[in-house]
Amino acid sequence: MNAEIVAIGTELLLGQNVDTNSAWLAQQLALLGVDVYGFQQVGDNEKRMEAAMKGACERSQVVITTGGLGPTVDDLTRKVAAKVGQKTLVYYENLAKAMEAKFFRSGKLFPQSNLNQAFIPQGATLIPNPVGTAPGFILKIDKTYLVTLPGVPSEMKAMFEQTVKPFLKGLEPATSIIKSRVYRTTGMSESRLNEKIADIFESSKNPTIGVLAHPEGVDIRLTAKATNGEETDKLIDALGKILLTRLPNNIYGLDKDELESIVGQMLTTRHMTLATAESCTGGLISRRITQVSGSSTYFLRGYVVYSNESKSDMLKVDPKMIKNKGAVSAEVAEVLAVNARTQSAASVAISTTGIAGPTGGTEEKPVGLVYIGLSDDQTTHTFKFQFTGDREVVQLKASQAALEILRRHCLGLSLTD
């Protein structure tokens, strides 16, 4: 069975909202063994919506739309679906009464415009909405099932789980399922990673391999198709072992693992404590660390020393050093790390100082230059990076590099490869 997903809403095309619904639906469909052949995004325009729905229905066995089921004049999904399916819209009194009862229970007045949501194409199967007011429906159009869902993620997910998933399971017994696993890497460029796995990338057909680069690193996605979950896991495990052999120091986690969580686990199991001294990252490392539940057991103190004065006042950096070497220098990064550790009595400390931009760079010290320091009770290391991207990206990359240095330190790995 194959499917297409059509996300409806002008706000998506304007970039005001991000379409997370399609990604979630694709994941759920893969688990059902349904191949997703394509995605579309279309604005609240009747003609363009009709063309998108009609084309998808001609190509695919299942078409799922999200959005356009609200009560306002630009919510056109009901009207367009009925037109594509050559059906009339029928007013369902029981739907209207159920909506009104929901408003009454919540103590709100019932807007008459919500009655628009009680119109459903003739012959369609209703998809109840346990969260909101907008019902969806399933309409058979020739050999295609058109499934309409709201754009509100919580409503869409609940309706898919309760109604759509059982419906799809009943259409055609799944002969296979599709599962994916993501191996997360950092500290290596996409091109360098490709050099290390190019041969298996080209030769492996099941699982297939996909690579996604982002500011924090490069993700490697393995996707396997088999008759059951146990078999897909075996296929992925076999190729995953090869990846771990090729990239022994760079893979830090799986699927949705974040580096701050991995580092937190390592600090906890090793009974280590941490302090940070941040200039260019402005507290981003501390924020990421404290996003992890239980981080108070290992994170002792975070210093944000953005100005030169704060570096001297809070962490005793000699003003003469700042004047002679510059605030952005290996020497300052080293002192920040050492003094953050000693003042907090932490096992290890990490520091950052750099030029996040877009201003402040020079020919000698361009925008994106960042020094990171790491200090424990035996030694201190400093590292120089030249990051690219806008201010936010430079800060994110610097925080990721600092956490990766911590991870490698905990594991006793080389801090530079």
N, C-alpha and C positions, 0 to 999 in steps of 0.2 A: 504494500500500500504506500502511496506517495501523497505528499501534502504541500500546500503553499500557505504562507502566512501573510496577511495584508493588514498593516497597521494604519489606522485612519486618524487623521487629526492634523490640521494646519500647523499646530504648535510644534509638531515633530519636524516639519520641514523648515520652520523658522529657527530650530535649535533651542527652543524654549523648554522643551521636555525631551528627555532621552528615552528611546523605546527599549525598555528592559523587558517588556512583555514578550516580544518575539523570541528573545534569547531563552527565556524561561520555557516558553511553549516548545521550542525546538528541543530542549533537553528532555522534556517530558515525552514528546513524541518519539525521540530516539529510544527511550526506555521501553516504549510500546512496539518497537520494531518498525516504526513509520519513517520512511525516508523523506526528509524535507528538501524539496527541490528548489525553493526560492523564497525570498522575502520581498515585500514591496512596502513602501510608505507612500501614502497619498493624502492630499489635503481634503478639507471639507468642501469639495466641489462635486456636484452631482454627476456631471459628465465624466470627469476623471475617475471618480469612484466606480461608476458603471463600467468603464473600460477596464479598470484594474480587476474588478470582481469577475467580469465576463471572461477576460483572458485567463485568469487563474482557474476558473471552472472548466474551461476548455482543455486545460493542460493537466489538471490534477484530480485525483479521486476525492480528496478532502481539502477544503479551503476554510481556513479559520481567520476571521476578522476580529480585530480589537478596536474599540472606540466607536463613537458616533451613535450610541444608544441612549444618550441623555434626553432631557425634555425640551431642549432649546431648538431654535429654528435651524441651527447649523448641524444638528444631529440627524444625519440623513441616511444612516445605515439601513434602517427598516424600509424606508421608501425605495432605496436603490436595490436592495436585495429582492424586494417584491417585484420590481421592474425586470431585473435580470432573470428571475424565476417565472416571469409572466403570471404572477399571482396578484390578487387584490389584498389590500390590508383590511383586516377584520378587527373590530373593537371587541375586547374581551372584558365584560363587566366584572368578572371575578378577579381579574388582575388589578383593575382600578380599585376595587374594594380592599384588596390585600395591601396595595400601596398606601391607601388612606389610613388603614389600620396601623401600619408601621409608623406613619407620622404621628398619629394619635398617641401611640404608646410612648413615643419619644417626647411628647409634649410640644410638638411643633405644629404650626398651621400647615395645611395641605395646599400647595400651590396648584392651581388648576392646570398649569402647563405640564405637570407630571402625568396627566391623563394621556398625553401623546405616547407614553411608554406602554400603554395598554393596547396599542395597535400592533398586531402580529400578522405576517403573511399567511394567507389561507393555506391550511394543510401542514403548516410548520409544527414541529415539536418544540414545546416550551422548555427553556432552560431556566429553572428558578434561580433567583438571586438571594442567597441567605444573608448577604451582608448589606447590600444597598437596595435601591428600588428598581433599577433597570433590568428587566428580564432579557435573556438572550433567546435564541431559537436555532433549530436545525432545520434547514430547508433542502429537500431533495431536488436537484436540478439536473435532469437527464441522469447521467451515471455518477454525478458528483454530489457530495454532501457539503452544503455551505453552512458553516457553524459561526454564529455571531456572538461575540462576548464584549463586555464593557472594557473601557480602557483603564479604569481604576485597578491597579494591580491586585489589591486584596480581594476585590469582587471577582476579577477574572480568574484568579487562582482557585478560589473556593468553588466557582461554577464549573471549572474544568475538572477539578478533583471529584466533585459530587455527581456530575451528570455526563460531561463530555468523555472523560476517560472510560467509564463503563460502557458508554455507547460505542466508542471506537473499538474496544475489546470485543464487543459483540458482533462487529461488522465482519471481521476476518480473523480467525485464530492466528496469533503471531507465530510465524515460523522461525523468526530470529529476533534478537534484540541487539541494540547498539549501545555500547558503553565507552566512555572516555575516561582517561586519567591524565592529569597534567603534572609534569615534572618541572618544578620551578628552579630557575638558575639566576645567578647574578654575578657581576664582576667579569663578564665576558661579552664581547660584542656579538651581534647576530652573525656577522661574516665569519668570525673566528669559530663560533659554535658550529656553523655550517661545515667548516673544514673538517671538524672532528666527527661529524655524523653523516656527511654527505652520502657515503656509500649505503648505509642502512636506510637513509631517507629515500633513496632511489629504488632500492631493492624490496623494501617491505610493502606488501599489498594489503595484508590484514594481520596486524593493525596497520592503519595508515598513520603517517606522521605529519603533524602541522606545527609550525613555529610562529610564535607571536611575540614581537619585540615591544617593549614599553619602557618608560623611564626607569623602573626599578630593576629591569633585567630582561631575560628572554624565557618565555614559557615554551615547553615542548609538549604537545598534546598527542597522545596515542589513542586512536579510536579503533575498536575491534567490533566485528559483527559475528555472532554465532547463535546457536540454537537456544542457549541459556546463559545466565549470568556467570555460572561457574566456568564455562568454556571461554567466555570473553575475558574473565579474570586471568585464566591461564595464558591466553595469547598475550595479554598486556604485560603480565609478570615476566614472561620470557624475554620480550623485547626491552622491558624496563631494566632487567639485569644487565643487558648490554649497554644501555645508556649510563647506568651507574658505573660501569667499568670504564667507559669512555670519558665520563665527566665526574670523576670521584670527588673532586673538591668543590665543584660548582653547583651541584644540585643540593638545595637546602630544604626542600619540602615538596609536598604533593598538593594538587588541587587548589584549595583556597588557603593553604598555609601562608602566613605572613612572617617575614623575617623577625619582627619584634617578638612574636610568640615563640619562635624557635629559639631565639637567644634567651628569652625568659626561662624556658624549660632548662636550657643548659646551665644558666646561672643558678637555678634552683637546685638541680641535681648535684651540682659541684659545690654548693654552699658558698657561692661567691656573691659579693655585693658590688653595686655599680654607682658611679657618679658621672655626671656629664657637665661639660663646660662648653656652651654654644655661643658662637658669635654669628656667623652668616646664616646658620640654620634657625636662629631665633627661638629655640625651644621645641623645634619639630621632633628632634630625637626623643626628648623627654615626653612629649605628647604621645608619640607612637608607643613608647615603652609603657606608659601608664594607661594606655588603652586596653592593656592586657590585664584581665582579672588576676589578682594575687601578686601584682608587681611590687606592692609595698614590702614584700618579704625580701626583695633583693635590690630595689632601687632606693638609694639613701638620699640623694640630693641632686638637684639640677640647677646649675648656674647659667643664667642668660647674661652674657657679658658683651653686649653689642657695641657699646661705645668704648673708646680707648680708656676713658676714666674708670669705667666699671671693671675693665680688665685689671687695672692697677689697684683699685680700691677693694674689690672682692677677692681677686686671686693673685694679688701681689706681683703682677707683671711689672718689671722695671720700666718706667716711662722712657728711659734712655734706650732700652732695647726696642721699644715701639718706634721711637724716633729714628734709630739707626737701621733697624731691620725691616720695619714696617709692621703694622698690625697683622697683615696677611703674610705670614712667614712661618717657616718650619720651627724657628726658635720660639716664637710666641705660642704656636700650637703645642710645643713640648712643655713649656712652663704651665700653660693652662691645664694640661692633662695631669701633670705631676702635682700641682697645688690643689686641684679639685680632689684628687685622690687622698692626699695627706690631710686636707682640712676636713674631709667628710669621713675619713677612716674607712674608705671603701676598699675592696680588694682590687678593683680595676676602675680606671676612669678613661673616658673618651672625650676628645675635644675637637671643635671645628672652628676654623677661621678662613674667610674667603671673600670673594667678590661675586655676589649673586646677580648684580646688574639691575636694570639695563645700563646704569651709569656707574662711574667709579673706576672703570678699567683704564689701564695705560698700556703702552706697548710692551713694557717690561712685565706688568702684571695685568693681563687681560681679564675681561669678564668671564666668569666660569672657573677661575683659578681657586682651588680650595686646598687647604692643608688640614689633615686630620692627625691628631695625636692620640696615642694609647699608652697608658702607664699602669704598671703593676708594681709590686714591691721589689721586683728584681731588675726591671729594665723599662726603658721608654723608647717607643718607635714613633716616627713621623712619616707621613705619606703625602705625596703631592698628586693632585688630580687636576685635569683640565676638562671640565664638563661643558657641554653645549646645551642650548635651550634657553627659554625665558627664565625670569627670576624664580618662579614657582618650581619649574622643572629642575633648575640647578640646585635649589634647596632640597628637593625630594631626592635627587641623585646623591647629594652629599650625605643625607641622613641614611640612605640605603647603604652607601659605601661604609659609613661608620659602623652600622649594625653588622655588615658582612665582616669587617675587621674584627669585631667582637666575637662573632661566631667562629671564625678561624682561630682566634686566640684561645677560645674555650676548648677547641678540638686539638690544639697543638699543631695546626696546619701552617704551611707557609703563608705569610701575610701578603705576599706580593704576586703570586702566580695567578 
